[in-house]
Amino acid sequence: MSKPFEFLWHGQYNTEHTEYTFENTNWTALLEKVQNLTGDRNCAFDGLYHCGNRNLVRRVLLSDGESWIARFPIADYGSFEGCERSAWWTADRKFILDNEIATLKYLKINTSLPVPSIFAHQTSMESNPVKMPYVLMQCIQGNMLYDLGGPGVLTEEQKEKVRSSIASIQCQMSTIRLEKIGSLILGPGDTIEIGPLPASFGFQGPFSSPIDYYLSWAAHAEFGDTNWLKEPTDDQTLKTLKQEVECFLAGLVSALKKRPPPTSSSEGYPLIHRDFLPHNILFDEQYNIVGLPDWEKTYSAPFEVFVAETNMYSHLDSEAMQMVPNDEGGVEYMNDIMREEEKMQTPNRISSYAGNSLRGSPVMHSSGSFGGALSSNTPVYETLPDDGGGSYTSSRCSSVLRGPLNRRLLIFRAALPVY
């Protein structure tokens, strides 16, 4: 007889904000909602609550042994002192939750990915008896890899199993295609539509052309730590660096217009899971993937962006301007990807864009928009001046390039064909 399943995660971000969220939720109204949906008058909450960095969750046990999850965005009320209680629930936050719900519904209908079913949701504060925005979803019996002991406790065979399973998931994700670039959103009657891109793109879109996507990103992109650039200086190298930073995005737009990527993709655009990492993957005790519950800020984009944004076994080498494996496991991961692609016979292949790890060197295709991504002799941007090895400018330059922008540098190089 198998032992009952045990949830190992108990939350690690209990703060005054989570307490505020819990105390201002009408839990009686939520339980009545579950009772009305299931007809189960004996359903009950399983314990108090657990919370992560952004969400509070509470399990609801049904009489038949099944369980649901009630998930709530944590109220960041501290940013809105003196305002109405609901002021923390901004249009941006509502968009993020609506997008995730629509994405989960779409994936449940159109794929075999192990995503939870959505039973009910309320993303508005108005006319909401529960008093807080929420989602009622299927509770998947699984634990995060770190709660099972973490990668360090795995045998080589188990590591291979986890890695190949993640490769299979990524290959399946690569075959999901939308006809436009944008975010899935909820339409009238809970229909699923393609809406604008998220706030980092200024809510622009949806787009039918990759060039519009890249231009939108360039118009809203920001460097990381640039406050020090505002300081007065007589150092000519720093003055040049300031000019480079100020001119970079404008130069990027100019380069894109001179050498635009393809105007459209007949194959459609894959969905990007921006947080496709171990803490958002659920495993059973045999290390099989059983759940992918978190899909915040998911949107469709050109295929090369999907490749650069969803590979957890590689990182961007900002000097070489290419994605490189984190370790030997990263090299093997690309081999897993290629084996899975052969099995699935996918038309657009991650391995063709990211490089062939069997040879140990990138393989670029001249026919695609990714041509010359790692080997172009015509960079999109000018090389920053050499400071002669001085640590001051080198460290400051590094702080500018670090963060979300550096990965996008690779993407923009990837997008531009070589003539």
N, C-alpha and C positions, 0 to 999 in steps of 0.2 A: 504494500500500500504506500503510495507516494505521500510525502509530507505536504502539509498546506503551504501555499505560496507565501513568502514573506517579503514585504516591501522593506528595503534596507535604507532608503533615503528618507530622512526626517527633516530636511530643510536646514539651511545654515545661515539665513539672512533675517532672523527675527529682529525687527527694529520697531521703533515707534510708529513708522508708517504702516507696517503690516498690522500692528495692533489697532491702529486707526481704521484700516480697511476692514478688519474683522468686526470691530465694535459698531461700525456704521452700516453693516450689511444686515438686512432683514432675513435671518436664517429660517424663520418660520415660513415666510413667503416662498423661499427657495424650496424648502421641503414640500410644501403644498404643490409647487410646480412639478416636482418629480412625481408626486402621488397622482396628479392629474394626467401626466403623460403615461405612466405605467399602470395605473389602477391599483398599485401596491400601497395599501394604507399602513403597512408595517415597516416601510423603509425607514432607515435611520442613518444619522451621521456616524462615521467611523472615526472616533477621536476628535480632537480639536481642529487643528489645521497644520499645514506645512507650507513653507514659502521658499522661493528661490530669490534671485536677484530682482526679477520684474513681476513675478506672479505669486499669488497666494492660491493654494489648492486645498480642497477638502473632499474626502471620499464619502460617497453615499452608498450604503449597503442595501441591496434589494433582497426580498425574501427568497428568491430562487438561487441565491449565492452569487449573482452577478454584482458588479459595482460600477458606479459612475463617478466621474470627477467633476466637481464644480471648480472652475478656475476663474480667478479675478485678477485684473491688473492692479498692482499695488498703488494706492493713492499717494501721490507725491504732493500732499497738501502744503508742505512747507514752502513751496515756491509761490504760493498764492495767498499769503497771509493777508487778512483783511478783505478777502474776496468771498464770493458765494462758495458754499461747500463743494459745489460741483465744478468750480472753475478749473480744478486740476485736470478734468477730463476734456482735453483740448480736441480740436478737429483732427490734428495730427495723430493723437493717440487713438481716437475712434477709427481713423482710417487704417491704422496698423492692425487693430483687432478685426475690423471688417474684412481686411485683406487676408488675414490668416484663416478666418472662418471659411471664406470663399475658396481659398487654396485647398484646405482640407477636404471640403465638399467635392471640389473638382477632382482631386487625386483619388478620393474614395470611389468615385464613379468611373473614372477613366483609366485607372492603373491598378496594379496588384501590390503596390507599395503598402507596407503595414502601418497605415495611418489610422488614428481613432475615428470612429463615427461621431458626428455631431448630432445631438438630440434636441437641443434648444439653445437659444442665445438671446441676449438683449444688450445691445451696444450703446443705447441711449440712456441718459439719466432721467429724462422726462417720462412720465407715466410708467415708471419702472417700480413695481411693488418691492423688488429686492433691494432697491436703493443704490445699488452699485452695478456697473456693467459686468456681465458674466458670460461664461460658456459652459453648458452641460455636455460632457462628452464621455465616450467609452473609456473605462479604466483598463489600460493594457497591463497585464501582469508581467512586468519586466523591471530590471534595475539597470542603472548606469554602470558602465565598466568600472569606474572608480569605486563604486559601492560594493562591487564584487571583489575588490582587492586591488584593482588597478592593473595597468599593463605589466608591472613588475612581477606579478605573481603568475603570469601566464607561462605555460610551457611553449616551446617553439612550435609545436603542433597547434596549440590554441591560438597563438599569435597569427599563424598562417590562416587559420579558420576565420578569425575576426577580420583580418586584412582582406581576404578574398570575398567575404560577405559584404564588406563596405564597398569594395570595387564593383560587385554586382549591383548594389544599390545605386552607385553613381552612374553606372552604365544604363540602368533603367531610367534614371532621372534624365539622362541625356536624350532619350527618345521622346520625352514629353514635349510637344510643340504647340505653341499658340501662333495664331496668324499675325499678331501684332506684338510690338514691344510695349509692355505695360504691366500693371498689377491686376490680378483678379480681384474683383469687388462684387459685393452683393447688389443685385438690381431689384426691381419691384417683384414682390412675391418670392423673395429669396432666390431669384434666378442669378446665374453667375455670368458676369460680363468682364470684358477687358477694359480697365480704367487707366487713369494716369499713373505714372511712376511715383515713388514715394517722395517724402519731403526733401531728401538730398538732391533731387532733380527739380525741385520747385513745383512738384505736382504737375509737371508737364507730360504731355502724351495723352493717349497712346500713340505710338509712332509706327509707321509702315516701313520705315527705312532706317538702317543702322546709322547712317550719317546724322540723322536727327537725334538719335540716342547719344552719340558721342558729343555732339555740339551742346546738347542739353546738359550733359555731365560737366563739360568744360566750363559752361556758363555758371555753374553752381559749386564747382570744386573749391576746396580750401586746403592750403598747406597746414602742416601741424604747428609747431612752435615757431611763430614768426614775430613775436613781440620784441625780441632783441634786435630785429631789423630796423625798428623805429628809433633806436638809439643813435645819436650823432656819432660819426666816426671820420677820422682822416685816413684810415686804412684803405688803400686803393682796392685791395682784393675784396674787402667787405663791401665797398661801394659797388664793385662789379657784381658781387653776389646778390646784393639788393636788387640791382637792375635785372639780373637773370630771373629772380623770383617774381618780380613785378611783371615781367614780359612773358613769362613762361606760358600761361594759359592762353593769352592772346596769340602767341606764336603757334600754340597747339591748334587753335581754331583755324588759323591761316593755313597750316600744313594740311589739316583735314580737308579744307576746301580745295586746295591745290591737288591733293592726291586722295580723293574720296574713296571709301570702301564701297562695295557693291550697294546698289540702291535698294535691293530687297533680297529676301531669301525665300525661295519657293518651298524649302523644307520647313519653314516656320522657325520659331525661336524657343529655346528651352527655358524652363523655369530655374532660376538661381536660388538655391537655399543658402542665404548669406551666413548661416550659423551651423553648417553641416559639420559638426564636431562631435567627439565622443560623449560630451555631456548632454547631447540631444538625441542619443541613440539608446534604446532599451534592449537589453539582452536577457535571455533566460539563463539558467544555471549551467547549461551546456555551451554557452556563448553563441547561441543562435540569435540573430537580430529579430526581435519580435515587435518593435514599435519605433515609429518616428513621429513623436507627438508635437514637436515645436516647429512651426513654419512662419515665424514672424518676418516681416519685411521681404517676402518672396516676390520676385517679379521676373518677367521674361526679358531676355536680352540676346544679343548675338552670340553665336556658339563659342567664339573665342573667349568671351567674357565668362561664360559658364565654366570653361576649362580652368581659367585662372582663379576663379573665385571659390571653387568647391573641392579642391584637392587638399585634404588635411595632411597628406604625407609629403608635401613639398612646400617650399617657401621661395620668396623672391630674393634672388641675389641682386641687390641694388647696384652693384658695381658691374657685374656681367650683364645685367638687365635680362635675366632669364629665370624661369622656374627651375629649381634644382631639388633633388630628393633630400629629405631631412637626414636620412641615414640609409643603411643597407635595406631596411624595411621599406623605405620609399622607392628604392629601385625595384624591389620585388613587387611593390604595389602596382607599378606601371606594367609589369609582366602580367599581374592578375587582371588588370584592365584589358590588356590585349587578348588574353585568353577568353575573357568574358565577351569581348566584342566579336571574336571569331564565332563563339557559340551563338550569340544573338544575331550575327550578321547585320550589325548596325551600319547604315549608309555613311553618316558623319561620325568620325571616330575620335575619341578623346586622345588616343595615342598618336594620331596624325598631327594633332595640334600641340601636344605637350612634349613630344619627342620620343624617340625609340630607346628605351633603357637597355634593351638587349645589346645594342651597339655602343651604348654609353655616350651617344651624341644625339643632338636634335635632328629630327627629320622634318623638313618643311616642304610643303606642297605648293608648287608655283601656281596651280590652278585656283587655289582658295584665297580668301581674304587674309589668311594668316601668313602668306608667303613672306619669307624673309624676317619673321618675327625675331629670331635669335641671331640672324646673320646679316642683317641689312647694313650696308656701308653708308647709308644715308639716314642718320638719326633724326628723329623729329625735333629734338632740342639740342642746343649747343652745350658742349661739355663745360662744366663750371671750371673756373681757373684754378690751376694748381697753386697751393699756398706754400709750396716748398717743404711740405711735411709738418708745418706748424700745427700743433694740436688744437689751437683756438678755433681757427677757421674750419678745420676738418670736423671737429665735434659739432660746431654750429651748423655747418652744411648738412651733416648727418641728421640733426634734429629737424631740419626743414623737410628733408626727403622721407623721414620715417613716417609710418602711419598708412592710412587708406590710400593716399595718393601714390606711394611708390609702386604698389601693385598695379595701379592703373597706368603707370608709365609703360609697363610691359604690354598692357592691353592695347594702348594706343599704337605702339610699335607693331603689335600684331595686326591691327586693323588696316594698316596702310600697305597697299601693294607696292612691290618694288618694280620700277620701270628701268 
